[in-house]
């Protein structure tokens, strides 16, 4: 039996730079917050409550659970805070063609799609799903992912994925592009579905990007590690104000940018097969929606869950919102540690 040894040699100034960029993300996000808050309340950027589910029927359970919350007139689009903070810090201090151009572009591009959805929500009357039509939103997200997939394959010259434990690689050639699109679009939508309770998506994404910051660091991809830590810092500042009772919501500009960037980071670190484990809560949230839709279609409108995504099911079952959020946070943190264990033993290093 041989003892494997991991030796990490890093210059002090490089480590300090990574940590400093994370702190700058937090500080910049904090500075932007009062500007956003002033504009949001002055412009009445109130989140409109949806009246119908994706499948067309009235969202009775959802409306009953959140009627009191939406009566408070809570601003949306607060994802602008951490999108701008992360972009500003990265552009000024962490631009790198091979490591940060792609995640930053995806982060900003998906944020623009979400911003369009949020603007429509704010200006609408709250009817239907209160935002962009799902098909159009999906098409725009796919477009962002396609451009990213082309850059990933053509410019970064990546055409294979690592198979954990086995220690081999699977050569895909140009098929890496549709895989890239699938991973990015699925992650973007999963994070978007998770953003339904105060602090839930912010806390979970903080954990996920923190795990990927460590993974990128262990791979020697210090620019990417700094990008992930910048997102963590920016998100922590946002989540400070988003925990129950939320002062504002991130909106689609936040959830789509986070989910898209998370999928891109998984592809860049060649850990796409670990992403469903690290993001197990996102998988469960999206899976519950898919199962609910299938059940309604095939069983004459009968539901599996009282409401979906699954965090609403637990809330409808009597769990306080804060209990659902914090327990999901714990699951996400444990899953993150499990992902790191599999990263270490999976022949990624």
N, C-alpha and C positions, 0 to 999 in steps of 0.2 A: 504494500500500500504506500503510495507516494503522498507527500504533503504538498499541496499547492500553496504558493505564496503570492500575495498581491502586493507589489511594491509601487507606491505612488510617490513620484518626485515632482514637486511643483514649486515654482518660484513664489516667494512670499508676496511680491507685488501683484502677481497674477491672481492668487487667492484673494488678496485684499481688494483687487479690482472687481472680482465677481461679487463679493459680499457688498461692496460699496454700491454697485449698480442695483442690487436688490433694495438697499436702503434708499437710493435715489428714486426708485420706482414708488416706494411708499411715500416719501416726502413730496414728490411731484404730484401724486394722486391727492394727497392731503391739501396741497395748494390749489388744485383745480376744483376740489369739492365745493367751496363756498361760491365760486364763480358759477358752476353748474346749478347749485341750489338757488341762487338769486335769479338766474335766467329761467329755471324750471317753474318756480312759483310765480314769477312775473308773467311768463307766457302760458301758465296753466297747462303744463304738460302732463295732465292727469292720465293715468292708466285706465283705459276703458275695459270694463268687465265684459268678457265674451258671453253671449246669450245662447250659443249653440255649440254642440260638440262637433268633432271632425266629421262624424258620420251623419250629421244633419239634424238630429233631434235636439230638443232643448236640454241644456246642461243644468238640470234641476239640482242635483247634488252639489255640483261645483258652486252654483250661485248661492245655495243655502249656506255653504261653508264660508263663503267669502263676501257676503253682502255687507257685513259690518265693516270689514277692512276697506272695501272700495268706497264706502260712504265717506271715508276720511279724505278723499282726493289726494292720492299718493302719486308723486311724479314718476314717470318712467324715463327711459333713455339714459339712465345713470351709468350705463356701461361706457358711455363716452368718456367718463372720468378715467378709467383704467386703460382704455384703448389709447387715448391721447397721451397719458403718462408713459405707458410702455413704449409707444411709438417715439415720443420725444427723447427718452433716455437712450433708446436703441439707435436712433438716427445720429444723435450727437456723439455717443461714446461706444457703440458696439456694432457697427455695420461690418459685415463680413460676407463676401459673396457665397462661400460654401456653407456657412453655418446660420446666418441670421437674415439674409435677404428673403429667402423663401417663407420662413415662418412669420416674419413681419408683414410681408405682402399678403399672405393668406389671412393673417390676423386683421389687417386693415380692410382687405377686400370683402371678407365676410361681414365685417362690421358695417360696411356701407350697405350691404343687402339688408342687414338687420335694422339699420337706421331708417331705410325706406319703409320697412314694415312698421316701425314705431311711429314715424311721422303720419302714416295713414291711420294708425290706431288713435293717435292724439286728435287728429282732425275729424275722425269718424264719429258716429253716434253710438258706438258700442255694439252694433248689431252683428249677427253672424259670428265669425271667428275673430272679428275686430282687428283686421290687419290685412296684409297681402294674402291673396288666394294661395292656398297650400301648394298647388301645382306650379304657380309662377315662382314662389319662394324656392321651391325645390330646384327648378330649372336654373335660377340665378346662382344658387349654391353649387350646383353641378358645374356651371360655367367657371366659377372661381377655382373649383377643384381641378378641372380639366387643364386650366392654364398652369396651375401648380404642378400637376402631374407631368405635363410636357417639360417644364423646367427641371423637374426632378430627374427625368429620364435623359433628356437631351443635353442639358447644361451641366448637371451634376454627375452624369454618367452612371446612374444607379439602375440596375436591371435585375437584382436578385434580392431575396430575403433570407434571413438566418432562421434555421430550424433549431429551436432550443433543445438541450439535452443531447440530441444526436450530434450536434456540432458541425453540421453541414449547411450548405446554402442551396436554395432552390432557384435556379436560373429561370427568369420569366421573360426576358427580352422586353419588347414593347408592351407586353401585357402588364408590366409594372404600372403603367398609366391607369388602366381601369381599376386595378387594385388600389392605387393611390386615391382615386376618385371615390371608390366604395368606402374606404376607411375614413376619409375626411368628411364626406357627406353624412355617413352614419354617425360619426362622433359629434358633428355639429348639431344634428337633429336630436341626438340623445341628450346632450347638455341642455339644449333648448327645452326639451320636455321636462328636464329635472328642475328647471328654474320656475318653481311654483309656490315655494314657501319661503318665508323670510330667512335669509342667510344660507339656505340649502345649497344652491349652486355655487355660491361664492366660497363656502367652506370646503366643499368637495373639490372644486377646481384648484384651490390653494394647495390641498394635499397632493393632487395628481401632478401639478406642475412642480411642486417641491420634490416629489419622487423622481421626476424626469430631470430636474436640475442635478440631482445626485448621480443618476445614470449617465447623463452627458459628461459630468465631471469625471467619473470613473473611466469613461472612454477617451478622456483627453480632449473632448470637444468643449473647450472652455468658453468660447463665444456663445454656443447654444446653451450651456449651463447658465451663463449670465443672463441670457434672454429669458429663460424659464424663471430664474430668481427675480428678474425685474417684474415679470407677470405676477409672481407671488407677492412681492412688495406692494405693487399697485392694487392687487386684489384685497390684501389685508386692510388697506386704507378704506376701500369701498365697503368691505364687509363690516367694518366698525360701525357704519351707519345703516347697514342693511339687516343686521340681526334684529330679532323681534323686540318691539314693534318697528318695522322698517320705516325709515324716513323716506326712502325712495327705492325703486326697482331698477335692475340693470337693463331690462328690456331685451329685445332681440339683438340690438347692437352689441350688447355684452355677451349674451349666451352663444350667439353664432360665431363671434370672433374667438371666444375661448375654446369652443368645441372644435372649430376648424384648425386653430393653432395646435391644439392638443393632438389631433390626428396627424398633422404635419410633423410634429416633433417625434411622434412614435415612428413614423416612416424614416426620418432622418437618423434616428438612433438605431434603426433596424430592429426594433422591438415590437413590431406590429402585433405579434402573437401574444405579447404580454399585456397589451393595451386592454383587452376585455377583462383581465384580472385586476389590473391597477384601477380601471374604471368600472368595476363590477356594479356599482350603484347606477351608473349611467346605462349599463346594459339592462339591468332589471327595470329601470324606468321605461326605456324604449320598448323592451319586451312586453311589459304589461299593457302598453298602448296597442301593440300589434295583436296580442292575444285578445284584448277586449274587442277590437274591430272585427277580427275573425269570428269571434263568438257571436257578435251581433248579426253578422252577415249569414252565418250558417245555422244559427239556432233561433231564428225568428225574433231577433232583438234582445235575447237573453244575455245578461252580462256575467262575467266571471268575477269582476271586482265591483264594489259599490260605486267607485269612480276611478278613472285612470288619468294620469300616471299613478303608480302604486302609492306614492306618498299621500294622495288624496283618499285612497282606500283606507289607510290607517287613520287618517284624520276623521273620516266619516264613521270609522269604527269606535271613535271616542277618545283617541289619543290626542293630547294637546299638541298644537303645532310645534312648540319648542321641543317636545319629546321626540316627535318624528324627525325633526331636523338634527338634533344632537345624536340620536341613535344611528341615523344615516351617516353622519360625520364619522362616528366610531367605526362603522362598517367600512367606509372609504379609507380610513387610516390603517385598519388591519389589512385590508386588501392591498394597500400601497406597500406595506412591509412584506406581504407575501410575494408581491411582484418583484421586490428587491431581492428576496431570497432566490426566486427562480432565475433572476438575472445573473446572480452570482454563480449558481450551480448549473446554469444553462449554456455554458461555454460561450458567453457573449464577450468575455474579456480575453 
